Amino acid sequence: MEYDDLTKQILFSLHRKGYYASKHTPVDNVCKRLPKYSCKHIKNKIKNLIKEGLLSPYPTNHGLDVRININRSSEVKKIIKPLEDEMDYFL
């Protein structure tokens, strides 16, 4: 399956900060990390990623938190591999 740039950016942002298993973050924080895109589009993409099973929802008192589904982490790493290679180029 082919993923668009926004989806890759969302997954890379969560991967880079280590949001797997017990660590999670509010959806609003993901919006703040990607100021290039509108929060409305980011929330729609996150909703689609939850439906696909790449992200796991984590309901809290302050709203919805998300984390990468640990069972699909290898698939997520394949998706974001070009972004990781690009970051290594600049380091």
Secondary structure by P-SEA (a helix, b strand, c coil): ccccaaaaaaaaaaaaacccccccccaaaaaaacccccaaaaaaaaaaaaaaccbbbbbccccbbbbccccaaaaaaaaaaaaaaaaaaac
